[in-house]
Amino acid sequence: MIEKERVLSELDHILEVIHSDELTEEQKETVTKETVAYFDKYISPGWLKYRKSVSTNAAVVEWKDYGAYCTGLYGEEFIDCLGGFGIYTCGHRNEEIIDAVKAQLNHQALHSQELLDPLRGYLAKAVSDITPGDLEKCFFTNGGAEAVEMALKLARIATGGKWFISTVKAFHGKSMGAISMGGKGSYRIPYTPMVQQVQHVEYGMAEDIRKAINNLQAVGESVAAVILEPIQGEAGIIIPPEGYLKEVRKICDETGVALIFDEIQTGMGRTGAMFRCETEEVVPDILTFGKAFGGGIMPITGIICRPHMWTEELVENPWLLGSPTFGGNPLACSAALATIRYMLKHDIPGQCKAKGDYLKKGLSKLWEKYPAVIQEVRGTGLMLAVEFFNDEIGYSVSKGMFKRRVLTAGTLVNSKCVRFEPAAVISFEDLDRVVNRMDEALADTQKEFQLS
């Protein structure tokens, strides 16, 4: 450890920044310089380079956020169409949700791990109430990948099966089990061998799932679960053919295999329904949820399953599935409870549908105007993608949007796509501004690459 007094002095400096509503110009300059230096030295030299839309001459250090906006240290106001990869469905710093968290913080922050924390029970009931069918038993976690890990473990415990069927271009997180299900080679290769009993099939082709299960069972292998995103998010907002989810449900029922829907990104109103699987009236055996579940205020994710999945083995040993220290903590649960109330009270799924239809119409007109730049516009609700003909065009448009104070980013598995996942509280006027600024960015990109 370096000199203690020096460490204390530096900590005093940053805590003073945290407690300040406004910073002096000198403080802003210092914080910006130190943030860039510390990211480069202590986090990763590649992080600043990776963020293509922001890799301009001047770094923007985020400082405040509210509603549909992020604001930089110097007051740079961005319309946020990235939405933290989908966490800000209720908006940035939603006051109703913050109030609940502050109230909870006034009497308890974390739980004892032994006594019964009431909010976890209330939240589990609320989740059961808003999810389809007979989904009932909840388990709360901290991040999306952790929720997927619990879903995979539960499927093996409940079915006794070993194999999993996933899809090409799927994204389920980057922990070892979750990334084993993932469908992008560059994310998987550095960690092989991973979970070995995984077979990937083409997304949207139910018959491929049937063949994979039948072939494995024919040679004496047991299959625990099929895991799917109802819409593939990081693959570029890929919507499967109508009836696909229903057919997969039928296949799983016929073969005795559990069905896992990963609704971490598609759930909580984002696609125009509280959960995407409701649009096909399909109930999975296990459903994962997260991102917007904490209202953009607290990190909380989890799984919910049908009663038959919660076997006697789990009843006898509640710690068997997992024991995350911070999973389902009181502060996170208070945020999630307030989030569910806010979404129901203000019809967030309905807002996502109406505003998503409006934004998609505007983006589609740009597709007609710039057919040499845009390859496709797709998606539903406020989970939309614009796909370009190559990665570099996508990077150029993202930079152009950043220059015009609109935050966007590519999808992790398909970087030709720029996602649009703004908050449901965004105004129609701001959606018009997004489309107009996108028009200007596309014109610049068309000229830069001499496209016609």
N, C-alpha and C positions, 0 to 999 in steps of 0.2 A: 504493500500500500504506500502511495506517495504521501507526502507530508499532510497530516490531518488538517491543519489549519487552512491549507490551500484547498483541500476538498470541501471543507465547510464554507469557505469564501465563495467557491463556485456554486455550491448548492444554495447559498443565500441569494446569490445573483439570480438564479433561475426561479426560485420561489418568489422573489420580488416581482419578476415578470408575470408569474402565474396570478399573483394577487393584484396586478395592475389592470385597470379598465382601459387606460390609454398609456402608450409608451412615448417617450421622447424620441426625437429623430436619431439621437446617438444610440439609444437602446435598440431601436429598430435595425440600425446598421449593424450593431454588434450581434444581435440575435440572428440576423440573416447570414452573416459571415460565419458565425459559429455553427449554425445548423448545417450549412453546406459542408463545412470542414468535418464535423462530427459524423455526418452520414457517410462521407467518403472514407474516413479513417476507422470508425468504430462500428459501422453497420455493414456497408459493402460499397466498394468503389464502383460497382456496376449498377447500383440502384438509380443514380442520377441519369445514367445513359439509357437505362431500360425505359424510363418514362418518356417515350418519344414525343408526345404532344407538348411536354413541358421543357424539353431540352433546347431551350433558347438561350440567349446570352445572359438574361437575368433570371435568377431563381425566384420563384414566388413561394414565400413561406405562409402557409395558411394560419389564420389567427382567430377568426370568428365565423360563425355560420348561423343561418336562420332561414326558415321557410324553404324556399327552393334555391337558396344561394349559399355559396362559400365566399369568404372574403379574405384577402391577403393582408399581410402585416401593414402594407402601405395603403390599404383601403381598396385594393383591386377587387371588384365585385364580379363573380362568375355565376352565370346560370348553370346549375349543376345537373347535367344530363347523364353523368356517370352514376351518380347516386350511391357512391361507395359500393359498387357492384350489386346494388339492390337493397341496401339497408335502410335508405331514407324514404321509404314509401309514405310515412306520416310526416315527412318534412324534417329539416334540420332543427334541432333544439325545440321540439314540440312542447309547448308550455304545459299542457295537460299531463304529459308523461313526465316531464321534469318535476312538476309539483308532487307527483306521487313518489318519486324517488327521493326527493328532499324530505318529504314527510316520513318515509321509512328510515332514512338516514338519521333522523332526529331521535329514534329510539333503538334501532339496531341495524348494523351494516351486514355482517356475516353471521352464519348460524353456528351453533355449538358442535355440530356433527353427531350429537347424541340425543338431545331433546327434539321434540316435534316442532318443526318450523311451519307455522300455519299457512304462509303464502304459497308454499310448494303444493300443498293439498288443494287450495283454492285454484291455483293456476292449472293443475292437472285436470280438474273438473272442467274448467273453462275451455281448455284445449279439446277435451272430449266432446264438449258441447258444439264447438265450431267445426269439427272435422266430420267427414262423411261416415255413414254406416255405423258399425259397432266398434269403431276404434275407441280404446278405453285406457289402457295402461300406459303411463308416461314415464319417461326417464329424461332428466334435464342435464345438458352438457354446456360447454363454453363456446365451442367453435364448430363449424360445419363438418370438418373432417372427423372430429371426435364423435359427432352424432352418427355419421356413416359407420364408423368403427363399431359403435354400439349396435347398430342395425345388423351388421354382418355377424357379429357375435351372437346376437339374439336369434338370428335365423339358423345358425348352426345348433345352438342349444335346443331350440324348439322343434326342429325337424330331424336332427341327427344326421343331416346331409353334410357333404364336404365341399362340393363344387359350387361355383357361382357363374351365372351367365350375365355378362355385361355387354356393352355396345362399343363399337368403334367411334371415336371422337367424344366419348363420354367424359364428363368431369365430375368427380365426387370428392375432391380434396387431395391433399398431398402427404398425409400420414401413410404409413406402409400399407395398411389394409386398403385404405381409400384409393391410393394411387395404383394399387394392384388392379382395381376396377376401372381405372382411367383408360381412356382410349387414344392418348397421344404419346407416340414413341419417345420424343425428346424428354418428357417428364418421367418416363418409366425406366429408360435404359440405364441411367446412372445407378439405379437401386436394385437391379436384377441380381440374383433371383429374389422375387418377392413372394407373395402368396401364390403358390403354384397352381392351385385348383381353380383357375379362372379361364373361361372361354369367351372370347369377344365375337359378337356377330354384328351384322349390319343393322343400324338403327332404322326403325320403321318397317322392318320385314318380320312380321310375327312368325311366319313359317320357318325362318332361320332359327328362332328360339325353340320352336317345336322340335326341329331336327337335332339341335344341339343337345337338348334334354334327352330325347329318345336314344340318341347314339351313346351318350354317356351311360344311361341306365341299361342299355343293351349289353354293355361290356362289364357290368357289375359295379359301376360307379354310382354314388349317391349325390343328388343335387340339393343344395340347401335353399338357394334363392335365385331369382332373377332380379336384378337391380336396374332401374330405369329412371331417367329424368322425363317427366311428362312432356316437357319441351327441353331439348338440349340447349343449355345456356351458353357455355363457353365454346361450343362448337360453332356458334354463330346464330343463335336463336332459331333452331331447327324444329319446326312443328311436324309431328308425324302424321301420316294419313289418318283420316277419320276412321274410327273403329279399331285402330291399332291397340290402344290400351285395353279395350274390351276383349279383344282376341287373346292378348297376352294373359289377361286374367283367366280366361277360359282354359288356356293351355296349362297354366299353373294349377288350376283346380283338378284338371284331368290327370296330371302327373304327380300330384302331391308335393309340389314345390312352392315355397313361400314367395310372395311378390312384394318387393320393396320399391316404393316410389320416393325418389329424392326430390323433395319439394322445397329445398333450402332456398333456392332462388325464385321458383315459380309460385311459391305459396304466399300466404298473408296478403292476398288481394292483388298482387302485382299483375296478373294476366287477365283481370276482370272478374274472377271468381275468388272466393277466399282460398281455395286450393284448386289447382288446375285439373286434378283428376275428377272433380265434380262435373266438369263439362261433358264427360263421357259416362258419368254415373258409375264410376268404377271405384271400389274400395280395396286398397292394398292390405296386405297383412301387417306391414310396417310402413310408417310414413315418417320421413325426416323433415324437420322444419328449422328455420333459422333466419339469418340476415335481418329482415324487417321485424322479426318477432320481438326484439328488444326496443322497438320504436326509434332506432337510431340513437339511443341514449346509453343502453347497457348491452354488453355481449351476452347473449343467451341463445342456446339452440337445444334441440332434443329430438326424441323419437316418441311416437305413440303407436301402439300395436293393438290388434284384436285380442280379446281375452284368452283365446285358446293358445296364443303364442307365449303367454306368461305361465310357464310350466311349473310343476311342483318343485322342481330343482331350484328355481328362482325364488319360490316362496320360502323354501327351507334355508336358502342362503342369499339374502338380499344384496350382499356385496359381490356376488359372483359375476354379474354382468359388468360392473364397474363401480368405482368409488371416487369420482372427481371431487376434489376438495372444495372447489368453488361452484360446482354444478348446482343450479337451482338455488343460488344464494338469495337472501331476502331482497337485496337491492335490485338484482336482475329480475326476480319474480315480480316485484312491484312495477317495474318498467313494462314487463310483458302483460301484466293484468291491465294496466292503463292503456297499453297499445291496443289490446283486443277491444276494450270499451270504446276507444276513440274510433277504431275502424268500423265497428258496428253502428255507432252513433252518427258518424259522418259518411257512411256508405263508401268507404275507401275502395272496395272492389268496383263499385259503380263509377266512381270518379276515374279510376284507372282505365276502365273500358271507354268512357266517353272521351277523355283526353287523349287516350291512346289512338282511338279512331281518328281524332282530329289531327294529331301529329303525323300519323301514318299517311293521311291524305296529303298533307303538305310535303312530306318527304317523297311520296310517290310522284308528285308533280315535278319535283327536282329530278327524279329518275328520268322522266319524260324529256326534261330540258337538257340533261347531261348524260345521254345514253352511252357515250364513249368513256365516261368516268365511273358511273354507277352501274354495277352488274345486276343488283336486285335490292329491293326493299321488302322486308318481311317481318313478321312478328304479330303479337296480339297484346291488347292492353298497353301498359307502359313497359313492355319488354320487347323492344324493337331493334332491328339491325339494318344497317345499310352496308351491303357488300360491294367491294370494289374489285377491279380486275387483277390487282396484285397488292402485295403488302405495302410497297413504297407509296402507292397512291393513297392508301389508307392512312399512312403516317403523315403524308402531306396535308390531307384534309383535317386530321386531328390537330396538327400544328396551326392550321388556318383558323380552326374553331377556337383554339386556345388564344390565339392572337386577338380574336374578337370576343373574348371573355365568355366562352361556353366550354364547360368541361365535358369531354368525351374520352373514350379509350377503346382500344380493340378488345376483342374477346380472346381469352387465354389460349384456346385451342386453334382458333382460326383468326389470325391477325389481319386478314383482309377485311374483316368486319369491324365496323364501328358501332358500338351499342348506344342505345338511347333508353335510359332507365331513370327518368327524373322523378321527383316526388309527386305523389298524387295531388298535393296541395298547390302545384304549379298553376299559374293563371293561364288562360287562353291567350292573353296578350303576350306573355313570356314565350309561349309556344310559337306564336307568330314571329317573335324576335329570333328564336332559335332557327326557324326555317329561313328567315331572311339572311341571317349571318352564315348559315350553311350555304345558301346560294352564292354569297360572296366568296366563301372559302373554295367552293367547287369551281368557280370561275378562275380563281388564282391557280388551282391545281391543273385545270384544263390547259391553261396557258403555260404553266411550268413544264408539263410533260408533252406539250404540243399535241393534244388529243383532239380529235374532231369526229 
